[in-house]
Amino acid sequence: MKVRLLSLVFLFFFGACSKKDHPSNNNLADTPTAKAQYDNSNYGIYKGVFVGSSGIIIININNDNTIAAMLKIDGTTYNFTATQTIQPSQETTVNFVAGSNTFTFSVSPNGASPAITHLVINGHPNAAILVVKETSTALVRCYEGTFSGSDTGIFNAIIYNNSVKALVKNSDNVTEIANGTVSNNQINAGTITSGATFTGTIEGDNTSGTWANTAADLKGSWSGRRTY
């Protein structure tokens, strides 16, 4: 996709996450873990995707009196802890640690603009994470996938409400952000920071579509499968 992705970072963990059997994957939740009282708070659940290899991330900020994060990369799970005391409805900065792996999570008092900085994951240089806040009325679904065609790489997406956000990492190890809208399981008018566009469909736990950068005469397809 010769896309030139902006680097974004962040993480996500589930505390006592209740999950129900899913038609095609028994480990996937059908309802949000996030509690209603934290929908407009720094407290709650944050979910996202990882590139620098491929993975998903979850952060739990006192959703159930727990401050923790889980990052899963290619089947390997890293469980992060933090020692800070976090007050509700306050500007929040948390330093998470799992052995020699670390990152800093920050979020606004109302849960807006979650972000990760100072991300260090051994064996995964130039890593990036994109995260969003889950609410009690909007389940966040995480998909891991790839793209191919004029270029190849990783296409990891988050779908929630009527939106899709993705991290796209190309063969030159450049990571960019993709944004689009969702209506009736159709992904419409998606744009990537390189100037490329994408569209697609969602079918159960699978999503797929096409991408193009007409200015550079590049095009191809992409696909992903829900992994959280």
KAVEN-V144779 format. One record per residue. SS is DSSP state (helix for helix, strand for strand, loop for the rest). Layout:
BEGIN
ss: <SS/SS>
END
This chain:
BEGIN
ss: <loop/loop/loop/loop/loop/loop/loop/loop/loop/loop/loop/strand/loop/loop/loop/loop/loop/loop/loop/loop/loop/loop/loop/loop/loop/loop/loop/loop/loop/loop/loop/loop/loop/loop/loop/helix/helix/helix/loop/loop/loop/loop/loop/strand/strand/strand/strand/strand/strand/strand/strand/loop/loop/strand/strand/strand/strand/strand/strand/strand/strand/loop/loop/loop/loop/loop/strand/strand/strand/strand/strand/strand/strand/loop/loop/strand/strand/strand/strand/strand/strand/loop/loop/loop/loop/loop/loop/loop/loop/loop/loop/strand/strand/strand/strand/strand/strand/strand/loop/loop/strand/strand/strand/strand/strand/strand/strand/loop/loop/loop/loop/loop/loop/loop/strand/strand/strand/strand/strand/strand/loop/loop/loop/loop/loop/loop/loop/strand/strand/strand/strand/strand/strand/strand/strand/loop/loop/strand/loop/loop/strand/strand/strand/strand/strand/strand/strand/strand/strand/loop/loop/loop/strand/strand/strand/strand/strand/strand/strand/strand/loop/loop/strand/strand/strand/strand/strand/strand/strand/strand/loop/loop/loop/loop/strand/strand/strand/strand/strand/strand/strand/strand/strand/loop/loop/strand/strand/strand/strand/strand/strand/strand/loop/loop/loop/loop/strand/strand/strand/strand/strand/strand/strand/loop/loop/strand/strand/strand/strand/strand/strand/strand/strand/helix/helix/helix/loop/strand/strand/strand/strand/strand/strand/strand/strand/strand/loop/loop>
END
